[in-house]
Amino acid sequence: MKPSRKTAVKRAAKAVKKVTKKAPAKRAAKVQYAFNWHDLMTPDVEASKRFYQAVVGWETTPQGPDYEVLLAGGQGIGGIMAQPEHLKGMPPLWSGYIMVKDVDKHCAALTKAGGVVHRQPWDIPGTLRMAVVSDPSGAVFNVYQPMMGGSMKPLKSGTVGTVGWNELMTSGLDKSKAFYAKVFGWGKAKAYDMGPAFGKYELAKIGRNLHAGMMKRPDFIPRDYWGFYFYVDGIAAGKARITQQGGKITNGPMQVPTGQWVVQAMDPQGGHFALISSTP
């Protein structure tokens, strides 16, 4: 029998604790209110692990029988977990986690700002407190609050295997911009006009650093969601690995206004993801 979501999340929490416990507490301010953990919920952990190891280059380490921690530069950046029984039949899903100082206060704030708490805050004893939430347009993500001292040391931008970009497809662009600014303090950055079909591509920043992009969701995409781009060394080589390992290219490769190259894809189990690189 497959584990419940609660069991899977406990294993994820232990993984987060394992890879963060040695980091100095003074670094916590650098990662507050940002996505800093991402995991994949999939019906086949082993198959997904082999695919992403080959495509992205992650090393993995097991955290229990149904959770694999993903390592980039020797540090945990996310994981792969077994899909709970009640989600059987749904496609795999990548999910992002925003670290905050107080989960309960953030849940209250995001509810006031038009968001929804799908699962009220609960504790993974001695490790973290978390909640499953969504923004006003329905894009689901997680918020969590570490219970142990310290936090993850930020890896150098562009490190292979790290998450290079967070992207929101939303049916309510103005509401989403206001929501993330109000609840998490994200600042407004440059916007790019993508034409009448897609409108503006809005950039959000944390401090001086660009952190996410937001755009109008195309009609052919059924729901609002957060998507994630993983760094590789060379987008053409990354594209080739995707198809060699049984994945499917859904868009690209293409160069984006920042000068980087991206390709969007689907893994063999049906999970959507993307790659990003500074070189074609």
C-alpha positions as CSV (number, residue, x, y, z in Angstrom):
1,M,0.0,0.0,0.0
2,K,1.3,3.5,-0.9
3,P,1.9,5.9,2.0
4,S,-0.5,8.7,2.9
5,R,0.4,12.3,2.0
6,K,1.1,12.8,5.8
7,T,3.6,10.0,5.8
8,A,5.3,11.2,2.6
9,V,5.5,14.7,3.9
10,K,7.1,13.4,7.2
11,R,9.8,11.8,5.1
12,A,10.3,15.0,3.2
13,A,10.5,16.9,6.4
14,K,13.2,14.6,7.7
15,A,15.1,15.1,4.5
16,V,14.9,18.9,4.9
17,K,16.2,18.6,8.5
18,K,19.0,16.3,7.5
19,V,20.4,18.7,4.8
20,T,19.9,21.9,6.7
21,K,20.9,21.2,10.3
22,K,24.5,22.2,9.8
23,A,23.9,25.6,8.1
24,P,24.4,28.7,10.2
25,A,21.2,30.4,11.5
26,K,22.4,33.8,10.2
27,R,21.6,32.7,6.6
28,A,17.9,32.3,7.3
29,A,17.1,35.9,6.3
30,K,18.4,35.2,2.8
31,V,15.8,32.6,2.1
32,Q,12.7,33.8,4.0
33,Y,9.6,34.2,1.8
34,A,11.2,32.5,-1.2
35,F,10.7,29.1,-2.8
36,N,13.6,27.1,-1.5
37,W,12.4,23.4,-1.6
38,H,10.7,21.6,-4.5
39,D,9.5,18.1,-4.7
40,L,7.7,15.8,-7.1
41,M,4.8,13.6,-6.2
42,T,4.8,10.6,-8.6
43,P,3.2,7.1,-9.0
44,D,6.7,5.6,-9.7
45,V,9.5,7.0,-7.5
46,E,12.2,4.7,-9.0
47,A,11.3,5.5,-12.6
48,S,11.2,9.2,-11.9
49,K,14.5,9.1,-10.0
50,R,16.2,7.4,-12.9
51,F,14.8,9.9,-15.4
52,Y,15.8,13.1,-13.5
53,Q,19.2,11.7,-12.5
54,A,19.9,11.2,-16.2
55,V,18.3,14.5,-17.4
56,V,19.2,17.0,-14.7
57,G,22.2,15.3,-13.2
58,W,20.9,15.1,-9.6
59,E,22.4,12.7,-7.1
60,T,19.9,11.2,-4.8
61,T,19.8,9.8,-1.3
62,P,16.9,7.8,0.2
63,Q,14.9,9.1,3.1
64,G,12.7,6.1,3.8
65,P,11.3,3.7,1.2
66,D,9.2,6.2,-0.7
67,Y,11.2,9.5,-0.6
68,E,14.4,10.4,-2.5
69,V,16.2,13.6,-1.6
70,L,17.6,15.4,-4.7
71,L,21.2,16.7,-4.3
72,A,22.8,19.6,-6.2
73,G,26.3,20.5,-5.3
74,G,26.1,18.0,-2.4
75,Q,23.1,19.8,-0.9
76,G,19.5,18.9,-0.8
77,I,17.3,21.1,-3.0
78,G,14.1,18.9,-3.1
79,G,12.8,15.4,-3.4
80,I,10.7,12.8,-5.1
81,M,7.9,11.2,-3.1
82,A,5.4,8.5,-3.8
83,Q,1.9,9.6,-4.8
84,P,-0.6,9.0,-2.0
85,E,-3.4,6.5,-2.6
86,H,-6.1,9.2,-2.6
87,L,-4.3,10.9,-5.6
88,K,-4.0,7.7,-7.6
89,G,-4.7,8.4,-11.3
90,M,-3.6,12.0,-11.2
91,P,-0.5,13.1,-13.2
92,P,2.7,13.7,-11.3
93,L,3.1,17.2,-9.8
94,W,6.0,19.3,-8.9
95,S,5.3,21.5,-5.9
96,G,7.2,24.4,-4.3
97,Y,7.7,25.3,-0.7
98,I,8.0,28.9,0.6
99,M,9.8,29.2,3.9
100,V,8.3,31.7,6.3
101,K,8.9,32.8,9.9
102,D,5.4,31.9,11.2
103,V,3.1,29.5,9.2
104,D,0.0,30.4,11.2
105,K,0.4,34.1,10.7
106,H,1.1,33.6,7.0
107,C,-2.0,31.4,6.6
108,A,-4.1,34.1,8.2
109,A,-2.5,36.8,6.0
110,L,-2.9,34.9,2.8
111,T,-6.6,34.1,3.6
112,K,-7.2,37.8,4.2
113,A,-5.5,38.5,0.9
114,G,-7.8,36.1,-1.0
115,G,-5.8,32.9,-0.8
116,V,-7.1,29.5,0.4
117,V,-5.7,27.2,3.1
118,H,-6.3,23.6,1.8
119,R,-4.7,21.9,4.8
120,Q,-4.4,23.8,8.0
121,P,-1.0,24.1,9.6
122,W,0.4,20.9,11.2
123,D,3.6,19.9,12.8
124,I,6.2,17.4,11.8
125,P,7.5,17.1,15.4
126,G,11.0,18.6,15.9
127,T,11.4,19.4,12.2
128,L,8.9,21.9,10.7
129,R,5.4,23.2,10.7
130,M,3.6,23.5,7.3
131,A,0.4,24.1,5.4
132,V,-0.9,23.5,1.9
133,V,-2.3,26.6,0.4
134,S,-3.2,28.4,-2.9
135,D,-3.3,31.9,-4.2
136,P,-6.5,33.7,-5.2
137,S,-6.5,32.1,-8.7
138,G,-6.0,28.5,-7.4
139,A,-2.3,27.9,-7.9
140,V,-1.3,25.5,-5.1
141,F,2.0,25.7,-3.1
142,N,3.2,25.1,0.4
143,V,4.4,27.3,3.3
144,Y,6.6,25.9,6.0
145,Q,8.4,27.1,9.1
146,P,11.5,25.2,10.3
147,M,11.6,24.2,14.0
148,M,15.3,23.5,14.1
149,G,18.0,26.1,14.1
150,G,19.7,27.1,10.8
151,S,18.6,27.1,7.2
152,M,19.9,26.0,3.8
153,K,23.0,27.7,2.5
154,P,22.2,29.3,-0.8
155,L,24.1,27.7,-3.7
156,K,25.7,29.8,-6.4
157,S,23.2,30.9,-9.1
158,G,23.5,28.7,-12.1
159,T,24.7,25.6,-10.2
160,V,23.6,22.6,-12.2
161,G,20.6,20.9,-10.5
162,T,19.4,24.0,-8.7
163,V,16.0,25.6,-9.4
164,G,16.8,28.5,-11.7
165,W,13.3,29.9,-12.1
166,N,9.8,29.8,-10.6
167,E,6.9,30.6,-13.0
168,L,3.3,31.1,-12.4
169,M,0.6,30.6,-15.0
170,T,-2.4,32.5,-13.7
171,S,-5.9,33.4,-14.8
172,G,-5.7,36.5,-12.6
173,L,-2.4,38.2,-13.2
174,D,-3.1,41.5,-11.4
175,K,-4.6,39.7,-8.4
176,S,-1.6,37.3,-8.3
177,K,1.0,40.2,-8.4
178,A,-0.8,41.9,-5.6
179,F,-1.2,38.7,-3.5
180,Y,2.5,37.7,-3.6
181,A,3.6,41.3,-2.9
182,K,1.3,41.6,0.1
183,V,1.8,38.2,1.6
184,F,5.4,37.5,0.9
185,G,6.9,40.9,0.1
186,W,7.9,40.2,-3.4
187,G,8.9,43.3,-5.3
188,K,7.9,44.4,-8.8
189,A,10.6,44.1,-11.5
190,K,10.6,44.6,-15.3
191,A,7.7,43.4,-17.4
192,Y,7.9,42.1,-21.0
193,D,5.1,42.4,-23.6
194,M,4.5,39.1,-25.2
195,G,1.8,40.3,-27.5
196,P,-2.0,40.3,-27.5
197,A,-2.4,36.5,-27.0
198,F,-0.3,36.3,-23.8
199,G,0.0,39.9,-22.5
200,K,2.7,40.9,-20.1
201,Y,5.3,38.6,-18.5
202,E,5.8,40.1,-15.1
203,L,8.9,39.6,-13.1
204,A,9.0,39.5,-9.3
205,K,12.1,40.0,-7.1
206,I,13.2,39.4,-3.5
207,G,15.6,42.2,-2.6
208,R,17.7,42.7,-5.7
209,N,17.3,39.2,-7.0
210,L,14.8,38.1,-9.6
211,H,12.8,35.2,-8.1
212,A,9.8,34.4,-10.3
213,G,7.8,35.2,-13.4
214,M,4.0,35.5,-13.8
215,M,2.0,35.4,-17.0
216,K,-1.6,35.0,-18.2
217,R,-2.5,31.3,-18.4
218,P,-3.2,30.2,-21.9
219,D,-6.7,28.8,-22.5
220,F,-5.3,25.3,-23.4
221,I,-3.9,24.9,-19.9
222,P,-6.7,23.7,-17.7
223,R,-5.6,25.2,-14.3
224,D,-3.4,27.8,-12.7
225,Y,-0.1,26.4,-11.5
226,W,3.5,27.0,-10.5
227,G,6.1,25.6,-12.8
228,F,9.8,25.2,-12.1
229,Y,13.0,25.3,-14.3
230,F,16.1,23.3,-13.4
231,Y,19.6,24.4,-14.3
232,V,21.6,22.3,-16.7
233,D,24.9,22.9,-18.6
234,G,23.7,23.5,-22.2
235,I,20.0,23.4,-23.3
236,A,20.5,21.4,-26.5
237,A,22.2,18.6,-24.6
238,G,19.5,18.8,-21.9
239,K,16.8,18.5,-24.6
240,A,18.5,15.5,-26.1
241,R,18.6,13.7,-22.7
242,I,14.9,14.3,-22.2
243,T,13.9,12.5,-25.4
244,Q,16.6,9.8,-24.9
245,Q,15.1,9.0,-21.5
246,G,11.5,8.8,-22.7
247,G,10.3,12.3,-22.0
248,K,8.5,14.7,-24.4
249,I,9.4,18.2,-25.4
250,T,6.3,20.5,-25.1
251,N,7.9,23.9,-26.0
252,G,11.3,25.2,-27.1
253,P,14.2,25.4,-26.9
254,M,14.1,29.1,-27.0
255,Q,16.1,32.1,-25.7
256,V,14.4,34.3,-23.1
257,P,14.9,38.1,-22.5
258,T,17.4,37.4,-19.8
259,G,19.7,35.8,-22.4
260,Q,19.2,32.3,-21.0
261,W,17.9,29.3,-22.8
262,V,14.9,27.2,-21.8
263,V,13.0,24.1,-22.8
264,Q,9.7,22.9,-21.4
265,A,8.9,19.2,-21.2
266,M,7.0,16.3,-19.7
267,D,8.6,13.3,-18.0
268,P,7.6,9.7,-18.9
269,Q,5.0,9.6,-16.1
270,G,3.3,12.9,-17.3
271,G,4.9,15.4,-14.9
272,H,5.6,18.9,-16.4
273,F,8.9,20.5,-15.8
274,A,11.5,22.7,-17.6
275,L,15.2,23.2,-18.0
276,I,17.2,26.4,-18.1
277,S,20.8,27.1,-19.1
278,S,23.0,30.1,-19.8
279,T,24.2,28.4,-23.0
280,P,22.3,27.0,-26.0
